[in-house]
């Protein structure tokens, strides 16, 4: 059962979520962690994925591909389990891909902290225009899917990797689909390469059918002396506080204005707790930040009670790091984000989620032969991921499809765990 934080005691600085996310939480102090090694080890052992450690290692050892419907802790813990089991011995490297650069940096920092090593040495990461690794020293490497695809141009068989973990595979971007297809082909030439495809909302059976390889393709000898070609499916239940779902009764003509009004209603009527708002892009986020301040002042409320922080890919690293800063006592933090905060990244203190139900997605136009970003409704998997951002420190609430006032929402008899 999750531990509750009691007011007056030391506040925990890291919470792993049931979707496999991680909070990288730093301050201006010289030490990278406020906990000793024993405290971090106890935190690792409390994660739901810990009791499946032996099962995970067994499946990776005996199956070429493992499909993981994994819960809390998969992103940070599975690479460590693999290294402890010897998968990084002999100069080999364990790779873990993430769909977003911010998630790569946050996860790599946390794993380095848990292992007690300096980031960039035994644990490192590579994103576009930034390579924090040490050739010959780095054994656990986090990177984006695009970077791994570019590495294939120099090393088509990815010969230095022993295990490749594709995290948050449910997002199904163009890079994800190309990567999965190429990894399947690489396995035919390298039967010893083990793949882990993981996500809390993945269609495991469909993914397993894709990676199902016949014995005739690999050869009987490879089947007898190597891992099994039949993919294994591992399901690990996550954890978290109950999250109530609220839906709007009527359609909303302006989701941006509705998001702002909902945030103000939450701030006025609900107990203290930070708010995470999902919008489509930088333009919407900048407009929401401005509207939120203007409407708070025009309604007679003090805007000083809200700390509004934007989060999107174009922000500088310094501005992105502001979302990890602790919320001052008596204040409420409002993070207005694109789907960059949908997976892998957990923000401490988020209790309320306001979901517009839309995101910018890439669509290929057959007529113009151009790929465009189009605002489109999100998938059910993305909706579950967004709702999972709430309820980290106590039961949370998720408002979907939005409305001008929270009284328009109707709570359904269901929850998102």
ROZA-461979 format. One record per residue (C-alpha): residue number from 1; residue in three letters; z, y, x. Coordinates in steps of 0.02 Angstrom, whole numbers. Layout:
[site NUM,"ALA",[Z,Y,X]]
...
//
This chain:
[site 1,"UNK",[0,0,0]]
[site 2,"UNK",[-45,171,71]]
[site 3,"UNK",[96,275,141]]
[site 4,"UNK",[138,437,52]]
[site 5,"UNK",[168,595,149]]
[site 6,"UNK",[337,670,109]]
[site 7,"UNK",[355,860,116]]
[site 8,"UNK",[467,911,259]]
[site 9,"UNK",[413,768,372]]
[site 10,"UNK",[278,775,504]]
[site 11,"UNK",[110,783,418]]
[site 12,"UNK",[-13,645,469]]
[site 13,"UNK",[-167,708,559]]
[site 14,"UNK",[-286,566,523]]
[site 15,"UNK",[-332,472,365]]
[site 16,"UNK",[-469,340,360]]
[site 17,"UNK",[-552,324,193]]
[site 18,"UNK",[-609,178,88]]
[site 19,"UNK",[-791,224,118]]
[site 20,"UNK",[-772,195,304]]
[site 21,"UNK",[-762,377,351]]
[site 22,"UNK",[-659,454,488]]
[site 23,"UNK",[-570,618,512]]
[site 24,"UNK",[-586,696,683]]
[site 25,"UNK",[-445,820,683]]
[site 26,"UNK",[-409,928,834]]
[site 27,"UNK",[-305,1081,870]]
[site 28,"UNK",[-292,1203,1013]]
[site 29,"UNK",[-159,1099,1100]]
[site 30,"UNK",[-201,1018,1266]]
[site 31,"UNK",[-171,843,1201]]
[site 32,"UNK",[-309,763,1099]]
[site 33,"UNK",[-184,674,989]]
[site 34,"UNK",[-14,710,918]]
[site 35,"UNK",[26,525,915]]
[site 36,"UNK",[70,404,1051]]
[site 37,"UNK",[-24,242,1082]]
[site 38,"UNK",[97,142,975]]
[site 39,"UNK",[73,257,826]]
[site 40,"UNK",[-117,245,837]]
[site 41,"UNK",[-107,57,852]]
[site 42,"UNK",[1,48,696]]
[site 43,"UNK",[-124,156,603]]
[site 44,"UNK",[-264,37,653]]
[site 45,"UNK",[-166,-113,592]]
[site 46,"UNK",[-135,-32,422]]
[site 47,"UNK",[-321,-15,388]]
[site 48,"UNK",[-392,-143,264]]
[site 49,"UNK",[-526,-196,389]]
[site 50,"UNK",[-393,-252,515]]
[site 51,"UNK",[-348,-415,427]]
[site 52,"UNK",[-533,-463,429]]
[site 53,"UNK",[-549,-439,617]]
[site 54,"UNK",[-564,-624,656]]
[site 55,"UNK",[-686,-653,514]]
[site 56,"UNK",[-796,-509,571]]
[site 57,"UNK",[-802,-571,749]]
[site 58,"UNK",[-840,-748,691]]
[site 59,"UNK",[-985,-692,582]]
[site 60,"UNK",[-1059,-584,720]]
[site 61,"UNK",[-1045,-731,841]]
[site 62,"UNK",[-1127,-858,726]]
[site 63,"UNK",[-1255,-753,629]]
[site 64,"UNK",[-1395,-645,695]]
[site 65,"UNK",[-1368,-519,555]]
[site 66,"UNK",[-1209,-474,462]]
[site 67,"UNK",[-1217,-370,304]]
[site 68,"UNK",[-1053,-281,276]]
[site 69,"UNK",[-991,-213,110]]
[site 70,"UNK",[-847,-148,211]]
[site 71,"UNK",[-709,-30,163]]
[site 72,"UNK",[-588,79,256]]
[site 73,"UNK",[-600,86,444]]
[site 74,"UNK",[-767,-1,476]]
[site 75,"UNK",[-846,143,570]]
[site 76,"UNK",[-708,163,699]]
[site 77,"UNK",[-637,-13,707]]
[site 78,"UNK",[-784,-134,713]]
[site 79,"UNK",[-855,-64,877]]
[site 80,"UNK",[-682,-80,955]]
[site 81,"UNK",[-663,-259,893]]
[site 82,"UNK",[-831,-302,970]]
[site 83,"UNK",[-785,-226,1137]]
[site 84,"UNK",[-617,-314,1140]]
[site 85,"UNK",[-708,-479,1106]]
[site 86,"UNK",[-820,-457,1258]]
[site 87,"UNK",[-983,-397,1181]]
[site 88,"UNK",[-990,-254,1306]]
[site 89,"UNK",[-961,-362,1461]]
[site 90,"UNK",[-1092,-380,1595]]
[site 91,"UNK",[-1160,-205,1576]]
[site 92,"UNK",[-1206,-226,1393]]
[site 93,"UNK",[-1185,-86,1266]]
[site 94,"UNK",[-1128,-86,1085]]
[site 95,"UNK",[-1223,41,979]]
[site 96,"UNK",[-1172,116,812]]
[site 97,"UNK",[-1292,230,718]]
[site 98,"UNK",[-1244,366,596]]
[site 99,"UNK",[-1360,463,481]]
[site 100,"UNK",[-1293,634,533]]
[site 101,"UNK",[-1253,719,697]]
[site 102,"UNK",[-1084,786,643]]
[site 103,"UNK",[-1029,611,595]]
[site 104,"UNK",[-1085,545,765]]
[site 105,"UNK",[-979,673,856]]
[site 106,"UNK",[-826,650,745]]
[site 107,"UNK",[-827,460,752]]
[site 108,"UNK",[-856,454,941]]
[site 109,"UNK",[-712,575,970]]
[site 110,"UNK",[-594,472,863]]
[site 111,"UNK",[-640,305,943]]
[site 112,"UNK",[-617,379,1117]]
[site 113,"UNK",[-446,442,1063]]
[site 114,"UNK",[-395,273,994]]
[site 115,"UNK",[-453,183,1151]]
[site 116,"UNK",[-365,310,1263]]
[site 117,"UNK",[-521,355,1362]]
[site 118,"UNK",[-614,516,1396]]
[site 119,"UNK",[-761,550,1281]]
[site 120,"UNK",[-922,528,1377]]
[site 121,"UNK",[-862,387,1487]]
[site 122,"UNK",[-823,218,1409]]
[site 123,"UNK",[-858,291,1237]]
[site 124,"UNK",[-999,416,1214]]
[site 125,"UNK",[-1126,483,1093]]
[site 126,"UNK",[-1305,544,1093]]
[site 127,"UNK",[-1383,664,970]]
[site 128,"UNK",[-1534,777,979]]
[site 129,"UNK",[-1520,893,1129]]
[site 130,"UNK",[-1349,822,1178]]
[site 131,"UNK",[-1311,665,1277]]
[site 132,"UNK",[-1126,634,1309]]
[site 133,"UNK",[-1140,465,1395]]
[site 134,"UNK",[-1127,397,1571]]
[site 135,"UNK",[-1258,269,1621]]
[site 136,"UNK",[-1174,112,1684]]
[site 137,"UNK",[-1004,164,1618]]
[site 138,"UNK",[-1026,192,1430]]
[site 139,"UNK",[-998,31,1333]]
[site 140,"UNK",[-980,96,1154]]
[site 141,"UNK",[-1115,219,1104]]
[site 142,"UNK",[-1134,316,943]]
[site 143,"UNK",[-1301,394,903]]
[site 144,"UNK",[-1414,448,762]]
[site 145,"UNK",[-1550,335,697]]
[site 146,"UNK",[-1684,453,761]]
[site 147,"UNK",[-1616,445,939]]
[site 148,"UNK",[-1617,255,935]]
[site 149,"UNK",[-1797,258,876]]
[site 150,"UNK",[-1843,370,1023]]
[site 151,"UNK",[-1757,251,1143]]
[site 152,"UNK",[-1875,115,1082]]
[site 153,"UNK",[-2020,210,1159]]
[site 154,"UNK",[-1949,178,1334]]
[site 155,"UNK",[-1868,9,1295]]
[site 156,"UNK",[-1955,-72,1145]]
[site 157,"UNK",[-1835,-220,1143]]
[site 158,"UNK",[-1677,-115,1166]]
[site 159,"UNK",[-1629,-237,1303]]
[site 160,"UNK",[-1465,-151,1353]]
[site 161,"UNK",[-1387,-172,1181]]
[site 162,"UNK",[-1294,-330,1131]]
[site 163,"UNK",[-1245,-273,956]]
[site 164,"UNK",[-1321,-135,850]]
[site 165,"UNK",[-1223,-75,699]]
[site 166,"UNK",[-1322,25,571]]
[site 167,"UNK",[-1190,118,471]]
[site 168,"UNK",[-1212,199,300]]
[site 169,"UNK",[-1373,102,274]]
[site 170,"UNK",[-1373,140,88]]
[site 171,"UNK",[-1443,314,120]]
[site 172,"UNK",[-1615,241,154]]
[site 173,"UNK",[-1696,386,245]]
[site 174,"UNK",[-1866,367,327]]
[site 175,"UNK",[-1781,341,495]]
[site 176,"UNK",[-1667,208,421]]
[site 177,"UNK",[-1811,109,346]]
[site 178,"UNK",[-1915,117,505]]
[site 179,"UNK",[-1765,68,610]]
[site 180,"UNK",[-1720,-82,503]]
[site 181,"UNK",[-1900,-142,505]]
[site 182,"UNK",[-1912,-128,694]]
[site 183,"UNK",[-1744,-210,722]]
[site 184,"UNK",[-1801,-359,620]]
[site 185,"UNK",[-1953,-375,734]]
[site 186,"UNK",[-1847,-356,891]]
[site 187,"UNK",[-1738,-501,834]]
[site 188,"UNK",[-1890,-616,838]]
[site 189,"UNK",[-1909,-580,1024]]
[site 190,"UNK",[-1722,-566,1057]]
[site 191,"UNK",[-1630,-694,949]]
[site 192,"UNK",[-1469,-653,1043]]
[site 193,"UNK",[-1468,-474,977]]
[site 194,"UNK",[-1340,-460,837]]
[site 195,"UNK",[-1358,-334,697]]
[site 196,"UNK",[-1224,-265,581]]
[site 197,"UNK",[-1287,-173,427]]
[site 198,"UNK",[-1141,-88,343]]
[site 199,"UNK",[-1101,27,199]]
[site 200,"UNK",[-972,33,60]]
[site 201,"UNK",[-1109,46,-72]]
[site 202,"UNK",[-1249,-60,1]]
[site 203,"UNK",[-1352,-185,-99]]
[site 204,"UNK",[-1299,-329,12]]
[site 205,"UNK",[-1405,-466,-68]]
[site 206,"UNK",[-1565,-364,-58]]
[site 207,"UNK",[-1532,-320,123]]
[site 208,"UNK",[-1492,-501,165]]
[site 209,"UNK",[-1657,-556,87]]
[site 210,"UNK",[-1749,-431,196]]
[site 211,"UNK",[-1672,-498,357]]
[site 212,"UNK",[-1693,-680,308]]
[site 213,"UNK",[-1803,-756,445]]
[site 214,"UNK",[-1880,-929,440]]
[site 215,"UNK",[-1844,-1056,576]]
[site 216,"UNK",[-2030,-1073,609]]
[site 217,"UNK",[-2042,-891,664]]
[site 218,"UNK",[-1897,-901,787]]
[site 219,"UNK",[-1926,-1080,841]]
[site 220,"UNK",[-1813,-1229,819]]
[site 221,"UNK",[-1738,-1210,993]]
[site 222,"UNK",[-1680,-1032,957]]
[site 223,"UNK",[-1606,-1090,793]]
[site 224,"UNK",[-1510,-1232,874]]
[site 225,"UNK",[-1443,-1137,1024]]
[site 226,"UNK",[-1431,-960,954]]
[site 227,"UNK",[-1348,-878,805]]
[site 228,"UNK",[-1398,-929,630]]
[site 229,"UNK",[-1547,-838,558]]
[site 230,"UNK",[-1472,-831,384]]
[site 231,"UNK",[-1383,-664,364]]
[site 232,"UNK",[-1198,-668,326]]
[site 233,"UNK",[-1120,-555,193]]
[site 234,"UNK",[-946,-488,219]]
[site 235,"UNK",[-852,-394,84]]
[site 236,"UNK",[-696,-294,128]]
[site 237,"UNK",[-607,-202,-10]]
[site 238,"UNK",[-566,-22,26]]
[site 239,"UNK",[-412,76,-16]]
[site 240,"UNK",[-371,245,-86]]
[site 241,"UNK",[-285,338,-224]]
[site 242,"UNK",[-354,338,-400]]
[site 243,"UNK",[-492,466,-431]]
[site 244,"UNK",[-521,522,-610]]
[site 245,"UNK",[-701,557,-658]]
[site 246,"UNK",[-746,701,-773]]
[site 247,"UNK",[-917,730,-851]]
[site 248,"UNK",[-989,881,-940]]
[site 249,"UNK",[-1027,865,-1125]]
[site 250,"UNK",[-1181,977,-1123]]
[site 251,"UNK",[-1314,1011,-992]]
[site 252,"UNK",[-1283,1155,-873]]
[site 253,"UNK",[-1425,1281,-848]]
[site 254,"UNK",[-1358,1350,-683]]
[site 255,"UNK",[-1263,1222,-579]]
[site 256,"UNK",[-1226,1351,-444]]
[site 257,"UNK",[-1136,1469,-562]]
[site 258,"UNK",[-1051,1321,-644]]
[site 259,"UNK",[-987,1259,-477]]
[site 260,"UNK",[-909,1428,-439]]
[site 261,"UNK",[-828,1438,-610]]
[site 262,"UNK",[-761,1261,-594]]
[site 263,"UNK",[-683,1299,-425]]
[site 264,"UNK",[-597,1453,-497]]
[site 265,"UNK",[-534,1353,-645]]
[site 266,"UNK",[-464,1219,-529]]
[site 267,"UNK",[-381,1352,-423]]
[site 268,"UNK",[-303,1431,-577]]
[site 269,"UNK",[-249,1275,-672]]
[site 270,"UNK",[-228,1129,-553]]
[site 271,"UNK",[-91,1091,-425]]
[site 272,"UNK",[-120,1133,-244]]
[site 273,"UNK",[-251,1032,-152]]
[site 274,"UNK",[-413,1070,-61]]
[site 275,"UNK",[-582,1070,-148]]
[site 276,"UNK",[-747,998,-88]]
[site 277,"UNK",[-905,1062,-173]]
[site 278,"UNK",[-1074,975,-153]]
[site 279,"UNK",[-1228,1087,-166]]
[site 280,"UNK",[-1407,1064,-111]]
[site 281,"UNK",[-1436,1175,40]]
[site 282,"UNK",[-1393,1327,145]]
[site 283,"UNK",[-1460,1453,20]]
[site 284,"UNK",[-1353,1382,-121]]
[site 285,"UNK",[-1201,1372,-8]]
[site 286,"UNK",[-1215,1552,52]]
[site 287,"UNK",[-1239,1611,-126]]
[site 288,"UNK",[-1089,1509,-185]]
[site 289,"UNK",[-978,1582,-49]]
[site 290,"UNK",[-1025,1757,-103]]
[site 291,"UNK",[-1008,1721,-289]]
[site 292,"UNK",[-841,1636,-265]]
[site 293,"UNK",[-767,1789,-184]]
[site 294,"UNK",[-845,1912,-306]]
[site 295,"UNK",[-793,1816,-463]]
[site 296,"UNK",[-617,1786,-398]]
[site 297,"UNK",[-596,1973,-374]]
[site 298,"UNK",[-678,2022,-538]]
[site 299,"UNK",[-568,1901,-636]]
[site 300,"UNK",[-413,1984,-568]]
[site 301,"UNK",[-368,1838,-453]]
[site 302,"UNK",[-324,1865,-272]]
[site 303,"UNK",[-462,1798,-161]]
[site 304,"UNK",[-335,1780,-20]]
[site 305,"UNK",[-275,1619,-98]]
[site 306,"UNK",[-441,1533,-62]]
[site 307,"UNK",[-511,1493,109]]
[site 308,"UNK",[-697,1465,82]]
[site 309,"UNK",[-790,1371,219]]
[site 310,"UNK",[-975,1324,219]]
[site 311,"UNK",[-1038,1161,294]]
[site 312,"UNK",[-1221,1123,327]]
[site 313,"UNK",[-1326,1061,471]]
[site 314,"UNK",[-1381,1232,534]]
[site 315,"UNK",[-1204,1291,571]]
[site 316,"UNK",[-1145,1303,749]]
[site 317,"UNK",[-1022,1172,812]]
[site 318,"UNK",[-883,1303,816]]
[site 319,"UNK",[-912,1346,633]]
[site 320,"UNK",[-921,1163,583]]
[site 321,"UNK",[-756,1128,671]]
[site 322,"UNK",[-669,1254,558]]
[site 323,"UNK",[-670,1128,415]]
[site 324,"UNK",[-550,1018,514]]
[site 325,"UNK",[-421,1155,537]]
[site 326,"UNK",[-260,1133,437]]
[site 327,"UNK",[-241,1230,275]]
[site 328,"UNK",[-105,1363,289]]
[site 329,"UNK",[44,1343,175]]
[site 330,"UNK",[13,1424,5]]
[site 331,"UNK",[-175,1427,29]]
[site 332,"UNK",[-314,1317,-41]]
[site 333,"UNK",[-464,1271,64]]
[site 334,"UNK",[-635,1261,-21]]
[site 335,"UNK",[-770,1173,80]]
[site 336,"UNK",[-945,1202,9]]
[site 337,"UNK",[-1059,1073,86]]
[site 338,"UNK",[-1225,985,76]]
[site 339,"UNK",[-1226,795,76]]
[site 340,"UNK",[-1175,804,260]]
[site 341,"UNK",[-995,775,198]]
[site 342,"UNK",[-1047,632,84]]
[site 343,"UNK",[-1017,490,206]]
[site 344,"UNK",[-930,451,371]]
[site 345,"UNK",[-835,614,370]]
[site 346,"UNK",[-664,629,289]]
[site 347,"UNK",[-579,797,268]]
[site 348,"UNK",[-391,790,257]]
[site 349,"UNK",[-315,866,102]]
[site 350,"UNK",[-467,856,-13]]
[site 351,"UNK",[-402,820,-188]]
[site 352,"UNK",[-540,891,-297]]
[site 353,"UNK",[-728,860,-285]]
[site 354,"UNK",[-855,964,-379]]
[site 355,"UNK",[-1021,872,-381]]
[site 356,"UNK",[-1181,962,-432]]
[site 357,"UNK",[-1270,795,-445]]
[site 358,"UNK",[-1416,858,-340]]
[site 359,"UNK",[-1470,857,-159]]
[site 360,"UNK",[-1623,901,-57]]
[site 361,"UNK",[-1725,747,-23]]
[site 362,"UNK",[-1885,718,74]]
[site 363,"UNK",[-2036,675,-31]]
[site 364,"UNK",[-2210,638,32]]
[site 365,"UNK",[-2352,719,-64]]
[site 366,"UNK",[-2503,605,-64]]
[site 367,"UNK",[-2620,745,-117]]
[site 368,"UNK",[-2571,875,12]]
[site 369,"UNK",[-2522,746,145]]
[site 370,"UNK",[-2364,846,179]]
[site 371,"UNK",[-2182,796,171]]
[site 372,"UNK",[-2075,921,75]]
[site 373,"UNK",[-1891,945,37]]
[site 374,"UNK",[-1867,936,-151]]
[site 375,"UNK",[-1708,961,-251]]
[site 376,"UNK",[-1682,798,-344]]
[site 377,"UNK",[-1541,703,-431]]
[site 378,"UNK",[-1435,595,-317]]
[site 379,"UNK",[-1422,406,-331]]
[site 380,"UNK",[-1275,311,-405]]
[site 381,"UNK",[-1224,259,-229]]
[site 382,"UNK",[-1218,440,-173]]
[site 383,"UNK",[-1119,488,-327]]
[site 384,"UNK",[-989,354,-286]]
[site 385,"UNK",[-981,412,-107]]
[site 386,"UNK",[-952,592,-161]]
[site 387,"UNK",[-815,543,-282]]
[site 388,"UNK",[-734,443,-142]]
[site 389,"UNK",[-704,604,-44]]
[site 390,"UNK",[-560,647,-162]]
[site 391,"UNK",[-390,566,-171]]
[site 392,"UNK",[-345,553,12]]
[site 393,"UNK",[-165,613,3]]
[site 394,"UNK",[-135,588,-183]]
[site 395,"UNK",[-233,545,-341]]
[site 396,"UNK",[-386,656,-352]]
[site 397,"UNK",[-516,717,-477]]
[site 398,"UNK",[-705,724,-471]]
[site 399,"UNK",[-803,842,-584]]
[site 400,"UNK",[-984,790,-609]]
[site 401,"UNK",[-1134,880,-683]]
[site 402,"UNK",[-1026,1035,-693]]
[site 403,"UNK",[-989,1165,-826]]
[site 404,"UNK",[-926,1342,-833]]
[site 405,"UNK",[-749,1288,-879]]
[site 406,"UNK",[-649,1133,-843]]
[site 407,"UNK",[-606,1117,-1028]]
[site 408,"UNK",[-786,1062,-1058]]
[site 409,"UNK",[-756,903,-958]]
[site 410,"UNK",[-712,738,-1039]]
[site 411,"UNK",[-618,608,-939]]
[site 412,"UNK",[-690,435,-959]]
[site 413,"UNK",[-581,277,-955]]
[site 414,"UNK",[-632,230,-778]]
[site 415,"UNK",[-589,271,-600]]
[site 416,"UNK",[-670,273,-430]]
[site 417,"UNK",[-568,181,-300]]
//
